[in-house]
Amino acid sequence: MSKENMIFHGDNVATMKDWPDACVDLVVTSPPYDNLRTYGGHTWDFDGVARELTRLLKPGGVIVWVVADATVKGSETLTSMRQAIHFKDVCGLNAHDTMIYQRPAVPFDPKCNRYWQCWEYMFVFSKGKPLCNYIKEPCKGAGKPKKGDYGQRRYDGTNRTDRHQEDRTIQETKVRENVWKYTAGDRVDGHPAQFPSLLAADHILSWSNEGDTVLDPFAGSGTTLLAAKQLNRHYVGIEINEEYISIINKRLHAR
């Protein structure tokens, strides 16, 4: 893709329409949530964004869609779920995983009659079977014998017991679960909402290889683009708010 390592200022749908099919390996993005932030007063076309991202995605490519819902008149909007269903049923992508970003909780308000809100969706959509470079983490009790029921359950409810005996020992590492916890988003002056650099980096490590092209059509403060650059991927960003372009460039070219 000739537009690698570039940032485009403008409407994301209009910008992407000029790009060739199957030119992007991975999309990691967080679109505006139900108008919870103004982002300069700009609007966006979900149907158009979903259509163009699907067209641009290479076979085996992945879209990571980080979203949450507003609460209006006592009810969550469920916009994020409708978007996920659209990617699957209309765009024809696989709903590969419904992951959770656990973040610091919004301050509790007893008037809302709800529990503390402390998570957002990270939908993972794929065009066919994606690669996955599993992130692993240390196991508690590594080297000790496993306790309790052993093996996966069959459809009839009984346990499988046909694995090797050495599997009874707790391994040194395990594949991370699909709830990812981060303490806070990046602090970037001039932008109202940023997700953590580690969140972007972990998805880029998981769903792409070095030299792949990573796109963020809602580039914002440039978190995805910066993580892609640091991990030796090509980056492409689109941002409609001109003020944010300067923020992105400052972060990308900081020494």
C-alpha positions in Angstrom: 0.0 0.0 0.0 1.6 3.3 -1.1 0.0 5.2 1.6 1.8 3.5 4.5 3.2 5.6 7.4 0.8 8.4 6.5 -1.9 10.4 8.3 -4.9 11.7 6.2 -7.0 14.7 7.2 -10.6 14.3 6.2 -13.7 12.2 6.3 -12.7 8.5 6.7 -15.3 7.1 4.3 -14.4 9.5 1.6 -10.7 8.9 2.1 -11.0 5.1 2.1 -13.1 5.0 -1.0 -10.0 5.8 -3.1 -7.9 2.9 -1.7 -7.6 -0.5 -3.4 -9.2 -3.7 -2.0 -7.4 -5.9 0.4 -4.6 -3.5 1.4 -4.9 -3.6 5.2 -3.8 -6.4 7.6 -5.3 -5.0 10.8 -7.6 -2.3 12.0 -7.4 -1.2 15.7 -9.8 1.7 16.4 -12.2 3.2 18.9 -15.0 5.2 17.2 -17.0 7.9 19.0 -19.4 6.3 21.5 -23.0 7.5 21.2 -21.9 11.1 21.2 -20.4 10.8 24.7 -17.7 13.2 23.5 -17.9 16.1 21.0 -14.7 15.5 19.1 -15.0 18.9 17.5 -18.7 18.4 16.6 -18.0 16.0 13.7 -20.4 13.3 12.7 -19.6 9.9 11.1 -21.2 7.3 8.9 -21.1 3.9 10.6 -22.5 1.9 7.6 -19.9 3.5 5.3 -17.0 2.9 7.7 -18.0 -0.7 8.2 -18.4 -1.3 4.4 -15.0 0.3 3.6 -13.1 -1.4 6.4 -14.4 -4.8 5.2 -13.4 -4.1 1.6 -9.9 -2.9 2.6 -9.2 -5.9 4.9 -7.0 -8.6 3.5 -8.1 -12.3 3.8 -7.3 -13.3 7.4 -7.3 -9.7 8.4 -8.8 -8.4 11.7 -10.8 -5.4 12.9 -10.5 -4.6 16.6 -13.5 -2.4 17.4 -13.3 -0.8 20.9 -16.7 0.6 21.9 -19.1 1.2 24.8 -22.7 2.5 25.1 -24.3 5.6 26.6 -27.2 5.4 29.0 -30.2 7.4 27.9 -33.4 7.8 30.0 -32.3 4.9 32.2 -31.5 2.4 29.4 -28.2 1.5 27.7 -28.5 2.2 24.0 -26.9 -1.2 22.9 -25.4 0.7 19.9 -22.2 -1.4 20.2 -24.2 -4.7 19.9 -26.0 -3.4 16.8 -22.7 -2.5 15.3 -21.3 -5.9 16.1 -24.3 -7.7 14.5 -23.9 -5.4 11.4 -20.2 -6.4 10.9 -21.3 -10.1 11.1 -24.6 -10.2 9.3 -24.3 -7.3 6.8 -20.5 -7.2 6.1 -20.0 -11.0 6.4 -17.1 -10.9 8.8 -16.6 -13.5 11.5 -17.3 -12.4 15.1 -14.0 -13.9 16.1 -14.0 -12.9 19.8 -15.9 -10.6 22.1 -13.2 -9.3 24.4 -13.4 -6.9 27.4 -11.2 -3.9 28.2 -11.4 -3.6 32.0 -10.6 0.0 32.9 -10.8 2.2 36.0 -14.4 2.5 37.1 -16.6 5.6 36.5 -17.3 7.2 39.9 -20.3 5.6 41.4 -23.6 7.5 41.4 -26.3 6.0 43.7 -29.0 7.8 41.8 -28.4 5.7 38.8 -29.3 2.4 40.5 -26.5 0.6 38.8 -23.2 -0.9 39.7 -19.9 0.8 38.9 -19.1 0.8 35.2 -15.6 -0.5 34.6 -15.4 -2.1 31.1 -15.8 -1.7 27.4 -16.2 -4.1 24.5 -13.2 -5.0 22.3 -15.0 -6.8 19.4 -12.6 -8.8 17.2 -13.9 -9.3 13.6 -12.0 -11.3 11.0 -12.2 -11.9 7.3 -11.8 -15.7 7.4 -9.3 -17.4 9.8 -6.9 -14.9 11.4 -3.4 -15.4 12.6 -2.9 -15.1 16.4 0.3 -14.5 18.1 -0.9 -15.5 21.6 0.2 -13.3 24.4 1.2 -15.5 27.3 1.6 -14.7 31.0 3.1 -16.6 34.0 1.0 -19.2 35.7 0.5 -19.2 39.4 1.8 -22.3 41.0 3.9 -23.3 38.0 5.4 -26.7 38.4 2.9 -27.8 41.0 0.3 -30.7 40.4 -3.1 -29.7 39.2 -6.0 -30.2 41.5 -9.7 -30.9 41.0 -11.4 -32.1 37.8 -9.1 -32.8 34.9 -9.6 -32.5 31.2 -12.3 -30.9 29.1 -15.9 -31.9 29.4 -17.6 -33.9 26.6 -21.0 -33.1 25.3 -22.5 -35.6 27.7 -20.9 -33.8 30.7 -18.2 -36.4 31.4 -14.6 -35.4 31.7 -11.9 -36.3 29.1 -9.1 -38.2 30.8 -7.1 -39.2 27.7 -4.3 -36.6 27.9 -0.7 -37.3 28.9 0.0 -37.6 32.6 2.5 -34.8 32.4 -0.3 -32.4 31.6 -1.3 -32.8 35.3 1.5 -30.3 36.2 0.8 -26.6 36.0 2.9 -25.1 33.2 5.2 -22.1 33.4 3.0 -19.9 31.2 -0.6 -19.8 29.9 -2.4 -18.0 27.1 -3.9 -14.8 28.4 -7.7 -14.7 28.9 -9.9 -12.4 26.8 -10.5 -9.8 29.6 -7.6 -7.3 29.5 -7.1 -4.9 32.4 -5.3 -1.6 32.0 -5.0 1.0 34.7 -5.7 4.1 32.6 -5.6 5.6 29.1 -2.7 7.8 27.9 -2.7 11.4 29.1 -2.6 13.5 25.9 -3.3 17.2 26.1 -5.9 18.4 23.6 -7.8 15.2 23.2 -10.9 14.2 25.3 -10.4 10.4 25.4 -7.5 8.1 24.8 -7.2 4.3 25.3 -4.0 2.9 26.7 -1.0 2.4 24.5 -0.6 -1.1 25.9 -4.1 -2.0 24.7 -3.2 -1.0 21.1 0.2 -2.7 21.3 -1.3 -6.0 22.7 -3.8 -6.2 19.8 -1.2 -5.3 17.2 1.1 -8.0 18.6 -1.8 -10.5 18.7 -3.2 -10.0 15.2 -0.4 -8.9 13.0 3.3 -9.5 12.1 6.2 -7.1 11.6 5.8 -5.3 8.3 2.0 -5.6 8.2 -0.2 -2.5 7.7 -2.2 -1.3 10.6 -5.1 1.3 10.0 -6.9 3.5 12.5 -9.8 5.4 10.7 -10.5 7.3 13.9 -6.9 8.2 14.6 -7.6 10.6 17.4 -4.5 11.2 19.4 -2.5 8.6 17.4 -2.2 5.9 20.0 -2.7 3.0 17.5 -0.3 4.6 15.0 2.4 5.1 17.6 2.1 1.5 18.8 2.3 0.3 15.2 5.4 2.3 14.6 7.1 1.1 17.8 6.3 -2.5 16.8 7.7 -2.3 13.3 4.4 -2.2 11.5 3.3 0.2 8.8 0.7 2.6 10.0 -2.1 4.5 8.3 -4.4 7.0 10.1 -7.4 9.1 9.2 -8.5 12.0 11.3 -11.2 14.6 10.5 -10.3 17.0 13.3 -7.3 19.0 12.1 -6.3 19.9 15.7 -5.7 16.2 16.4 -3.4 15.8 13.4 -0.8 18.0 15.1 -1.1 15.9 18.3 -0.5 12.8 16.3 2.5 14.1 14.5 4.0 15.4 17.7 3.7 11.9 19.3 5.0 10.1 16.3 8.0 12.2 15.8 8.9 12.9 19.5 12.5 11.9 20.4 
